[in-house]
Amino acid sequence: MNSDFSKPQRQSAYGIIVMGAHTTFKLIKATIFLFVLAFVKMQSTYFVYLILGIVAITLISFLFAYLWYLKFTFFLDKEKQEFIVNKGIFSRDQVTIQLDKIQQVNINQNILQKIIGVYGLKIDTAGAHGDEVSIKAIDETSAYNLKEHLLSRANILAEKPEFVVNNAISEETPFLKISAGTLFKVGLTSNYGQSLALLAAFFYTVIYEGRQLLDAFEVDKNQIQNTVKGMVTLVSVAILVVALLIVLLVINLVRTFYKYFELEISRHQHSLLISSGLIAKKNTLVSPNKVQITKYSQNYFQKKMNMLNMSLRQAHFGKNKKGHEMQGNTLEIPGCNPLERDELLKMILGKVPPIGKTFIPDWRFLNLPIFFKMVLPVIIFLILAFNIPQIKPYIFITGVYLCIGILMIYISYRRHRLTVNQEFIIKKSGIWDLSNEIVAPSKIQAITTFQYPWHKGVDVGHLSLHTAAGQIHFKYGNYTEIKQLVNYWLYQIESGNEDWM
Amino acid sequence: MQSFTNEIVDLDSLPKFEDIQLQKPHADYWKIICINLLIFFGIIGIGAIILICFVEEIRAQAFLIIGVYLALTLILFLLFRASFKKRGYAVRAHDVIYKSGIIAETTTIVPLNRIQHIELNEGIFSRIYNLGSLQIFTAGGQTGHLHIAGIPIDVAQGIRDLLLKKLDIIENQTAEIEGHE
């Protein structure tokens, strides 16, 4: 493989294996329960057909992988500063990516790629069509060379043509390293929500597929239902809850280790290289000026352990806002200590945001949430309770609910803050996780202010800052101050010619 | 802290977006809103009449349905009237301002150097009255878009051309700056 990528070239031939295995795996994964069902229900004579089916799927997958490999070429057009990929087995697709639209380049390695010794390379763009390019197999030097070419376009223009980045994988000492111990703490203290969702999805699949299996085995359902009912006592429920919590923690830990094992951040010319992963190593390169919102958050436990989670949010467009898509554009760095956070902030924002003027919301902030989340549900519950005798003994719950709820709303009010200085806007918020979102005024795309007519007299209004990576809201502020701030930011955006990407 | 309080003095002398005299949408645009509302209520009304005529059980509640229907029509017309009165737009040298809202008053400001692209739409009814609506897109997602309806078509075209020209100038400037680097 030549190192300047100016001529169309194929990827490494190992790509056939990677792609073929990938397709096979996907097909088998989609039909695995079908196979199990068939296996259970069919006589052994049909077993041969089953094996033949699997073999056929594998063969077809590899045939397609081979065709795909033949048709997949890529090259770098230096004149136009474009990266061009030709692909398509039956159709002919050409994907053209302008180099300055590239947001990040990911170099990944899954287990198979690790065994063969190749890397996968993915290009994320900010394009509205989100036409990602993914190269399945490329050797290490080429991957890093290509990545350098893609990300440091300014350099390529300036530097002499004979300059080829050979030592691209030069051992830059990472300035941030997350140790296993820290990761353990991270796993214990954060991302419960995501793990919970994972657990729920898992249980759903198990129950759904389990039912199908039961149908297949023709097991008596009533028997199982009776057993389950017999098990449901107060003690067993308590044990179940504890067990679930432990499972949740374990899942959280495993997930954290899987994703962030040996997380390292180092500086590479104009970009940050973030690498992590236990089995599949993931390398991500980000140019700091493409980060739109920089966020760090900390909860009570994490504060005690002196660590925080950071996330860098980049521009995302298009209507496809599925979870994984968003994830691709948000880089998480868990478990930094305050020093490392400052170091990272310096790299991304140029400096650690200094203390600025803080704006506090009005007490009217409390009104709507208390009414809609507290008073209204409680009234409905009470009306129900006084009409349905079975619920009556549980009326005391409303008291607990009110106490906890109002406390939480009050905390969220106390933590809803906007801090502004000349270079940055910092929005603080959160109930349990106290988060700080930092955005530079030059990253603002549009500003919205709004006010309810009944707040005109008391001079209270709201503010939304639209950035390419989401919105930042400040609610129930002093409207005169908000308008003043808006004028100031408009002045900053419009007088400067700073690029937001 | 000290340096910021210095800025406060500057803040007062900055141009104020809230003091700008906003352009109202053309009076004919109210007619278009009315036509759209009438079509909407016409369809619902026909549906209701068919139901009342053919379903025995519903016929008993005919007066109630007609009452709700009329009240809804009146409320929606009033709300749209209020929102129509509140709408306004302005194009400044460096940004576009749009104010709208039914109950709350929302003002959105898009700086010209953040505009991604501009769309000029003409609907069937808009064309009868020579009106157009201007859509201004930014990278700030759905909520960061401006949709200014009810502008006389020649004015809308004027604004579009003006904005496009400014966009060109801005792009050239950045290109030059990048070229110098």
Interface residues (C-beta under 8 A of the other chain):
Chain A: A126 A154 A315 F317 I355 G356 K357 V420 N421 Q422 I444 Q445 A446 I447 T448 T449 F450 Q451 Y452 P453 S464 H466 T467 A468 G470 Q471 K483 Q484 V486 N487 Y488 L490 Y491 I493 E494 N497 D499 W500 M501
Chain B: M1 S3 F4 T5 E7 D10 L11 D12 L14 P15 K16 F17 E18 H94 D95 G101 I103 A104 E105 T106 T107 T108 I109 V110 P111 L112 N113 R114 T138 A139 G140 G141 T143 G144 L146 I170 Q173 T174 I177 E181
